[in-house]
Amino acid sequence: MVKLVESGLERMIFMSRWLQAPLYVGLIIAQVAYTWKFGVELWHVVSHTNTLDGKHFLSGVLELIDFVMVANLIIMVVIGGYATFVSKLDLDDHDDRPDWLEHIDPGSIKVKLAGSLIGISSIHLLQAFIQLGSTDANGQPITSTDLQLTQIGWQIVLHLVFLISTVMLALTEMIMHRRYRPDEGPHAAKTSLPAGQAH
């Protein structure tokens, strides 16, 4: 009886991973909405190509790049998270299978996500520098220079935090992989001994 209850509880706990599936579906829906917003921004940039100066046009292009990098982040979370925490993706024979799925695990996902956040932070930082000293149609500063410099300073601090965190994650992941590689672990050493020498 106890074994039956234990088995049922374990099965229920194992099946609870499917509660995450609707969350990934929600992110896919958000990706659709985000793609629509990208199209709106793209139309704005293209339709104002002749009226935008170089600085504002570059800012618009950087905004599009920011959209793409966030979209990549969503895809990594959806595909990587589903394959890691919900169910294996049966895509071994699929021609379009992404290369990064070959080495997917929670640690590598965290490093990739952190790298994506660094890229997004870099885009925002570059946009802030481009908009420094920008003026409106009347030639008046949109934001005071001191306030802009303060905001840029905090963005640099946040960017450095992302960089340090990513380096620490990557180092931790590298150490863990080296420590627990199957072909170098203590169990591998035992199994590699000839049958006559095993104790």
C-alpha contacts under 8 A as a table, 3 or more apart, distances in Angstrom:
res1	aa1	res2	aa2	distance
1	M	4	L	5.05
1	M	5	V	6.33
2	V	5	V	5.16
2	V	6	E	6.08
3	K	6	E	5.00
3	K	7	S	6.01
4	L	7	S	5.10
4	L	8	G	6.17
5	V	8	G	5.11
5	V	9	L	6.07
6	E	9	L	5.12
6	E	10	E	6.11
7	S	10	E	5.17
7	S	11	R	6.15
8	G	11	R	5.10
8	G	12	M	6.16
9	L	12	M	5.08
9	L	13	I	6.16
10	E	13	I	5.09
10	E	14	F	6.06
11	R	14	F	5.03
11	R	15	M	6.07
12	M	15	M	5.10
12	M	16	S	6.13
13	I	16	S	5.13
13	I	17	R	7.52
14	F	17	R	6.16
15	M	18	W	5.99
16	S	19	L	5.56
17	R	20	Q	5.86
17	R	21	A	7.74
17	R	85	F	6.69
17	R	86	V	5.38
18	W	21	A	5.22
18	W	22	P	7.93
18	W	86	V	5.94
19	L	22	P	6.52
19	L	23	L	7.72
20	Q	23	L	5.24
20	Q	24	Y	6.68
20	Q	82	Y	7.93
20	Q	86	V	7.03
21	A	24	Y	5.28
21	A	25	V	6.37
21	A	82	Y	7.15
21	A	86	V	7.06
22	P	25	V	4.87
22	P	26	G	6.09
23	L	26	G	4.98
23	L	27	L	6.42
24	Y	27	L	4.98
24	Y	28	I	6.34
24	Y	78	V	5.39
24	Y	82	Y	7.28
25	V	28	I	5.00
25	V	29	I	6.38
26	G	29	I	5.08
26	G	30	A	6.22
27	L	30	A	4.84
27	L	31	Q	6.07
27	L	74	I	6.94
27	L	78	V	6.99
28	I	31	Q	4.87
28	I	32	V	6.42
28	I	74	I	7.98
28	I	78	V	7.53
29	I	32	V	5.11
29	I	33	A	6.51
30	A	33	A	5.08
30	A	34	Y	6.01
31	Q	34	Y	4.86
31	Q	35	T	6.05
31	Q	71	A	6.68
31	Q	74	I	7.14
32	V	35	T	5.12
32	V	36	W	6.45
33	A	36	W	5.08
33	A	37	K	6.42
34	Y	37	K	5.01
34	Y	38	F	6.20
34	Y	67	F	7.73
34	Y	71	A	7.56
35	T	38	F	4.93
35	T	39	G	6.30
36	W	39	G	5.07
36	W	40	V	6.38
37	K	40	V	5.02
37	K	41	E	6.24
38	F	41	E	5.13
38	F	42	L	6.00
38	F	64	L	6.71
38	F	67	F	6.35
39	G	42	L	4.99
39	G	43	W	6.12
40	V	43	W	5.21
40	V	44	H	6.27
41	E	44	H	4.99
41	E	45	V	6.29
41	E	60	G	7.83
41	E	64	L	7.12
42	L	45	V	5.19
42	L	46	V	6.11
42	L	64	L	6.95
43	W	46	V	5.12
43	W	47	S	5.76
44	H	47	S	5.31
44	H	48	H	6.17
45	V	48	H	5.39
45	V	49	T	6.02
45	V	57	F	6.99
45	V	60	G	6.07
45	V	61	V	7.53
46	V	49	T	5.20
47	S	50	N	7.84
48	H	51	T	5.27
48	H	52	L	5.94
49	T	52	L	5.61
49	T	57	F	7.09
52	L	55	K	7.91
52	L	56	H	5.84
52	L	57	F	5.63
53	D	56	H	5.56
53	D	57	F	6.03
54	G	57	F	5.12
54	G	58	L	6.01
55	K	58	L	5.26
55	K	59	S	6.23
55	K	130	I	6.57
55	K	131	Q	7.75
56	H	59	S	4.89
56	H	60	G	6.22
57	F	60	G	5.05
57	F	61	V	6.32
58	L	61	V	5.04
58	L	62	L	6.14
59	S	62	L	5.08
59	S	63	E	6.20
59	S	127	Q	5.98
59	S	130	I	7.04
59	S	131	Q	7.82
60	G	63	E	4.98
60	G	64	L	6.46
61	V	64	L	5.07
61	V	65	I	6.35
62	L	65	I	4.93
62	L	66	D	6.10
62	L	123	I	6.51
62	L	127	Q	7.02
63	E	66	D	4.96
63	E	67	F	6.34
63	E	123	I	7.93
64	L	67	F	5.02
64	L	68	V	6.40
65	I	68	V	5.08
65	I	69	M	6.23
65	I	123	I	7.79
66	D	69	M	5.18
66	D	70	V	6.22
66	D	120	I	6.05
66	D	123	I	6.44
66	D	124	H	7.88
67	F	70	V	5.32
67	F	71	A	6.17
68	V	71	A	4.98
68	V	72	N	6.19
69	M	72	N	4.99
69	M	73	L	6.24
69	M	116	S	6.92
69	M	119	G	7.43
69	M	120	I	6.49
70	V	73	L	4.89
70	V	74	I	6.30
70	V	116	S	7.82
70	V	120	I	7.22
71	A	74	I	5.07
71	A	75	I	6.30
72	N	75	I	5.10
72	N	76	M	6.21
73	L	76	M	5.18
73	L	77	V	6.29
73	L	113	L	6.53
73	L	116	S	6.38
74	I	77	V	5.16
74	I	78	V	6.12
75	I	78	V	5.11
75	I	79	I	5.95
75	I	80	G	7.89
76	M	79	I	5.46
76	M	80	G	5.35
76	M	81	G	7.49
76	M	109	I	7.61
76	M	113	L	7.55
77	V	80	G	5.34
77	V	81	G	5.22
77	V	82	Y	7.85
77	V	109	I	7.81
77	V	113	L	7.89
78	V	81	G	5.37
78	V	82	Y	5.91
79	I	82	Y	5.32
79	I	83	A	6.06
80	G	83	A	5.24
80	G	84	T	5.97
80	G	101	L	7.41
80	G	104	I	6.82
80	G	105	D	7.83
80	G	109	I	6.72
81	G	84	T	5.13
81	G	85	F	5.74
81	G	86	V	7.40
82	Y	85	F	5.49
82	Y	86	V	4.92
82	Y	87	S	6.18
82	Y	88	K	7.66
83	A	86	V	5.99
83	A	87	S	5.29
83	A	88	K	4.87
83	A	89	L	5.79
84	T	87	S	6.88
84	T	88	K	7.15
84	T	104	I	7.38
84	T	105	D	6.23
84	T	106	P	6.81
91	L	94	H	5.02
91	L	97	R	6.40
92	D	97	R	7.35
93	D	97	R	8.00
94	H	97	R	5.47
97	R	101	L	7.47
98	P	101	L	5.76
98	P	102	E	7.86
99	D	102	E	5.75
100	W	103	H	5.97
100	W	104	I	6.65
101	L	104	I	5.12
103	H	108	S	7.55
104	I	108	S	6.11
104	I	109	I	6.67
105	D	108	S	5.43
105	D	109	I	6.15
106	P	109	I	5.15
106	P	110	K	6.30
107	G	110	K	5.24
107	G	111	V	6.46
107	G	169	L	7.90
107	G	173	E	6.09
108	S	111	V	5.08
108	S	112	K	6.14
108	S	173	E	7.28
109	I	112	K	5.11
109	I	113	L	6.04
110	K	113	L	5.11
110	K	114	A	6.06
110	K	169	L	7.53
111	V	114	A	5.09
111	V	115	G	6.14
111	V	166	T	6.23
111	V	169	L	6.10
111	V	170	A	6.04
112	K	115	G	5.02
112	K	116	S	6.21
113	L	116	S	5.03
113	L	117	L	6.24
114	A	117	L	5.02
114	A	118	I	6.33
114	A	162	F	6.96
114	A	165	S	7.69
114	A	166	T	5.55
115	G	118	I	5.08
115	G	119	G	6.42
115	G	166	T	6.60
116	S	119	G	5.05
116	S	120	I	6.27
117	L	120	I	5.05
117	L	121	S	5.98
117	L	162	F	7.21
118	I	121	S	5.01
118	I	122	S	6.06
118	I	159	H	6.65
118	I	162	F	5.99
118	I	163	L	6.61
119	G	122	S	5.05
119	G	123	I	6.40
120	I	123	I	5.17
120	I	124	H	6.39
121	S	124	H	5.14
121	S	125	L	6.09
121	S	155	Q	7.80
121	S	159	H	6.02
122	S	125	L	5.04
122	S	126	L	6.12
122	S	159	H	7.25
123	I	126	L	5.15
123	I	127	Q	6.14
124	H	127	Q	5.03
124	H	128	A	6.19
125	L	128	A	5.09
125	L	129	F	6.42
125	L	152	I	6.91
125	L	155	Q	6.44
125	L	156	I	7.21
126	L	129	F	5.14
126	L	130	I	6.23
127	Q	130	I	5.04
127	Q	131	Q	6.13
128	A	131	Q	5.18
128	A	132	L	6.19
128	A	148	Q	7.76
128	A	152	I	6.51
129	F	132	L	5.15
129	F	152	I	7.52
131	Q	134	S	5.22
132	L	145	T	6.98
132	L	148	Q	6.59
132	L	149	L	7.94
133	G	141	P	6.41
133	G	142	I	7.73
133	G	143	T	7.67
133	G	144	S	7.85
133	G	145	T	6.27
134	S	141	P	5.90
134	S	142	I	6.13
134	S	143	T	7.78
135	T	138	N	7.49
135	T	139	G	5.13
135	T	140	Q	5.01
135	T	141	P	4.20
135	T	142	I	5.17
136	D	139	G	5.30
136	D	140	Q	5.49
136	D	141	P	6.34
136	D	142	I	5.88
137	A	140	Q	7.46
141	P	144	S	6.41
143	T	147	L	6.88
143	T	148	Q	6.64
144	S	147	L	5.35
144	S	148	Q	6.31
145	T	148	Q	5.02
145	T	149	L	6.08
146	D	149	L	5.13
146	D	150	T	6.19
147	L	150	T	5.06
147	L	151	Q	6.22
148	Q	151	Q	5.07
148	Q	152	I	6.11
149	L	152	I	4.99
149	L	153	G	6.05
150	T	153	G	5.03
150	T	154	W	6.42
151	Q	154	W	5.23
151	Q	155	Q	6.21
152	I	155	Q	4.91
152	I	156	I	6.13
153	G	156	I	5.13
153	G	157	V	6.35
154	W	157	V	4.99
154	W	158	L	6.18
155	Q	158	L	5.04
155	Q	159	H	6.01
156	I	159	H	4.94
156	I	160	L	6.15
157	V	160	L	5.15
157	V	161	V	6.27
158	L	161	V	5.01
158	L	162	F	6.31
159	H	162	F	5.08
159	H	163	L	6.25
160	L	163	L	4.93
160	L	164	I	6.11
161	V	164	I	5.24
161	V	165	S	5.99
162	F	165	S	5.14
162	F	166	T	6.03
163	L	166	T	5.20
163	L	167	V	6.21
164	I	167	V	5.16
164	I	168	M	6.16
165	S	168	M	5.13
165	S	169	L	6.10
166	T	169	L	5.01
166	T	170	A	6.04
167	V	170	A	5.10
167	V	171	L	6.09
168	M	171	L	5.13
168	M	172	T	6.05
169	L	172	T	5.12
169	L	173	E	6.06
170	A	173	E	5.08
170	A	174	M	6.10
171	L	174	M	5.06
171	L	175	I	6.13
172	T	175	I	5.17
172	T	176	M	6.13
173	E	176	M	5.14
173	E	177	H	6.16
174	M	177	H	5.19
174	M	178	R	6.19
175	I	178	R	5.17
175	I	179	R	6.05
176	M	179	R	5.09
176	M	180	Y	6.05
177	H	180	Y	5.35
177	H	181	R	5.66
178	R	181	R	5.58
179	R	184	E	7.90
179	R	185	G	7.38
180	Y	184	E	7.33
180	Y	185	G	6.08
181	R	184	E	5.46
181	R	185	G	6.10
182	P	185	G	5.51
182	P	187	H	7.97
182	P	188	A	6.46
183	D	188	A	5.57
183	D	189	A	7.86
184	E	188	A	6.19
184	E	189	A	7.01
185	G	188	A	5.34
185	G	189	A	6.57
186	P	189	A	5.09
186	P	190	K	6.46
187	H	190	K	5.17
187	H	191	T	6.28
188	A	191	T	5.16
188	A	192	S	6.10
189	A	192	S	5.25
189	A	193	L	6.90
190	K	193	L	5.68
190	K	198	A	7.45
191	T	194	P	7.97
193	L	197	Q	6.30
193	L	198	A	6.29
194	P	197	Q	5.48
194	P	198	A	6.59
195	A	198	A	5.46
